[in-house]
């Protein structure tokens, strides 16, 4: 773990005074999409300019990679998965994120980021966290959000919520319960590697109760940053 912590310490949030980089994480069914919408509305009401971006995707290049991964009917090698996600991420950072954050008052919200890669490819697909961190050791992949909200549910709840949606499953949603148990283990490791960045929120509650905790985190982030830049 000490080696992993050393690697994790090399990652930093982008430094654009007055702008913020936020991500939402969690396994399928955790409620990320709903909470991202609520966070966007809340921040816009506070006067911020908010952009929501998804991973993989967010650019023409990234969206092509997204379709290649999520619509695949065949198993993709874990190393290929890792580099596809990292490629999409690097392009999104360079083409959109870094340019937009240069405008003060901007908040960029990512639906998934490196923590998903640690959980999915690192833990569940067996590549190991060290491999993920090393792959992200070159700028701009060394950038991480100022704050990450990990919406935590157990694998059984995830499976139940997916069934309730009654929608076609994508590449990762077709994985079994054991895969999801490993994902949770991966996210737990993320919380230990990035304890100041990642906020764990019990997402097995009502939408309003979950957002109450997210709102506290958002307010703390912005108030602390304002104090730093005054």
C-alpha positions in Angstrom: 0.0 0.0 0.0 2.9 2.4 0.7 4.0 2.2 -2.9 0.5 2.8 -4.1 0.1 5.8 -1.8 3.4 7.2 -3.2 2.1 6.9 -6.7 -1.3 8.4 -5.7 0.4 11.4 -4.2 1.7 12.4 -7.6 -1.8 13.3 -8.8 -3.1 16.8 -8.4 -6.2 18.8 -9.3 -5.9 21.5 -12.0 -5.1 25.0 -10.7 -7.7 27.4 -12.1 -8.8 30.0 -9.5 -12.5 30.2 -9.2 -13.2 27.0 -11.2 -13.8 23.5 -10.0 -13.4 19.9 -11.3 -15.8 17.4 -9.7 -16.5 13.7 -10.4 -19.2 11.2 -9.4 -18.4 7.5 -9.0 -20.3 4.3 -8.2 -21.3 1.0 -9.5 -24.3 0.6 -11.8 -27.6 1.6 -10.1 -25.9 3.9 -7.5 -27.9 6.9 -8.8 -25.0 8.9 -10.3 -27.1 10.4 -13.2 -29.8 11.6 -10.9 -27.4 13.2 -8.5 -25.4 14.8 -11.2 -28.5 16.5 -12.5 -29.3 17.8 -9.0 -25.7 19.0 -8.5 -25.8 20.8 -11.8 -29.0 22.6 -11.0 -27.8 23.5 -7.5 -24.5 24.9 -8.7 -26.1 26.9 -11.6 -28.5 28.4 -9.0 -25.4 29.5 -7.1 -24.2 31.4 -10.2 -21.8 28.9 -11.6 -21.4 27.9 -15.2 -21.6 24.1 -15.2 -20.6 21.5 -17.8 -21.4 17.8 -17.4 -19.1 15.4 -19.2 -19.2 11.6 -19.3 -16.5 8.9 -19.5 -15.7 7.5 -21.8 -16.9 10.2 -24.2 -17.3 13.9 -24.2 -15.4 14.4 -27.5 -16.1 13.0 -31.0 -13.0 10.8 -30.5 -14.2 9.7 -27.0 -17.7 9.0 -28.1 -16.5 6.6 -30.8 -14.4 4.7 -28.2 -17.5 4.7 -25.9 -19.6 2.9 -28.5 -16.8 0.5 -29.3 -16.5 -0.5 -25.6 -20.1 -0.5 -24.3 -21.6 -2.0 -27.4 -19.1 -4.8 -27.8 -20.6 -8.3 -27.9 -17.2 -9.9 -27.3 -14.9 -9.7 -24.3 -12.3 -7.0 -24.6 -8.9 -7.7 -23.1 -8.4 -5.8 -19.8 -5.3 -4.0 -21.1 -7.2 -2.9 -24.2 -10.0 -1.6 -21.9 -7.5 0.3 -19.8 -5.9 2.1 -22.7 -9.2 2.8 -24.5 -10.5 4.5 -21.3 -7.1 6.4 -20.8 -7.1 7.5 -24.4 -10.7 8.9 -24.2 -9.8 10.6 -20.8 -6.6 12.3 -22.1 -8.5 13.7 -25.1 -11.4 14.9 -23.0 -9.0 16.7 -20.6 -7.0 18.3 -23.4 -9.8 19.2 -25.7 -12.5 20.3 -23.3 -11.7 20.3 -19.5 -8.5 22.3 -19.4 -9.8 24.9 -21.9 -13.2 25.3 -20.1 -11.7 25.5 -16.6 -9.7 28.5 -17.7 -13.0 30.5 -17.5 -13.5 31.6 -13.8 -16.7 30.4 -12.3 -16.8 27.2 -14.3 -17.6 23.8 -12.7 -17.0 20.7 -14.7 -18.7 17.5 -13.5 -17.4 14.2 -14.8 -19.6 11.1 -14.8 -16.7 8.7 -13.9 -13.0 9.3 -13.9 -9.8 7.4 -12.9 -11.5 5.9 -9.9 -13.7 3.8 -12.2 -10.6 2.6 -14.0 -9.1 1.5 -10.7 -12.3 -0.3 -9.7 -13.2 -1.8 -13.1 -9.9 -2.6 -14.8 -7.6 -2.5 -11.8 -9.6 -4.7 -9.4 -12.5 -6.4 -11.2 -10.5 -7.1 -14.4 -7.4 -8.0 -12.5 -4.8 -5.5 -13.8 -4.0 -4.1 -10.4 -4.1 -0.6 -9.1 -0.4 0.0 -9.6 -0.8 -0.6 -13.3 -3.7 1.9 -13.5 -1.7 4.6 -11.7 1.4 4.1 -13.8 -0.6 4.3 -17.0 -1.9 7.7 -15.8 1.6 9.0 -14.8 1.9 11.4 -17.8 0.1 14.8 -18.0 -2.7 15.4 -18.5 -3.7 12.1 -17.0 -2.0 13.1 -13.7 -4.9 15.5 -13.1 -7.7 14.5 -10.7 -10.9 16.3 -9.5 -10.9 18.7 -6.6 -13.7 16.5 -5.1 -15.2 13.1 -5.9 -18.5 11.8 -4.7 -18.5 8.0 -4.4 -22.1 6.9 -4.2 -21.8 3.6 -2.3 -24.3 0.7 -2.7 -23.8 -3.0 -2.3 -23.7 -5.3 -5.3 -27.1 -6.9 -4.5 -28.7 -3.4 -4.5 -27.0 -2.7 -7.8 -28.4 -5.9 -9.4 -31.9 -5.2 -8.1 -32.0 -1.6 -9.4 -30.7 -2.7 -12.8 -33.6 -5.3 -13.0 -36.1 -2.6 -12.2 -34.8 -0.4 -15.0 -35.8 -3.2 -17.5 -33.4 -1.8 -20.1 -30.9 -3.5 -22.4 -27.6 -4.1 -20.6 -24.3 -2.7 -21.9 -20.9 -4.4 -21.8 -20.3 -3.9 -18.0 -23.9 -4.3 -16.9 -23.8 -7.8 -18.3 -21.1 -8.9 -15.8 -22.2 -11.0 -12.9 -22.5 -10.5 -9.1 -18.9 -11.5 -8.4 -17.7 -8.8 -10.8 -19.7 -6.2 -8.8 -18.3 -7.4 -5.5 -14.8 -6.8 -6.9 -15.9 -3.3 -8.0 -16.9 -2.4 -4.5 -13.5 -3.7 -3.2 -11.8 -1.5 -5.9 -13.7 1.6 -4.8 -12.8 0.9 -1.1 -9.2 0.9 -2.2 -9.7 4.3 -3.9 -11.1 5.8 -0.7 -7.8 4.8 1.1 -5.6 6.1 -1.7 -7.3 9.5 -2.0 -8.9 10.1 1.4 -9.1 13.9 1.1 -10.5 13.9 -2.4 -13.1 11.1 -2.3 -16.3 11.6 -0.2 -18.1 8.3 0.4 -21.9 8.7 0.5 -24.4 6.1 1.5 -26.6 5.9 -1.7 -29.0 3.3 -0.3 -31.3 6.1 0.8 -33.7 8.5 -0.7 -32.6 10.8 -3.5 -33.0 13.9 -1.3 -31.1 12.5 1.6 -28.2 11.5 -0.7 -28.2 15.0 -2.3 -28.2 16.6 1.1 -24.8 15.1 1.8 -23.5 16.0 -1.7 -24.6 19.6 -1.2 -22.6 19.8 2.0 -19.6 18.6 0.2 -20.1 21.1 -2.6 -20.5 24.0 -0.2 -17.4 23.0 1.7 -15.3 22.7 -1.5 -16.4 26.1 -2.8 -16.1 28.0 0.5 -12.7 26.6 1.2 -11.5 27.5 -2.3 -12.9 31.0 -2.0 -10.9 31.5 1.2 -7.7 30.3 -0.5 -8.1 32.8 -3.4 -9.2 35.8 -1.6 
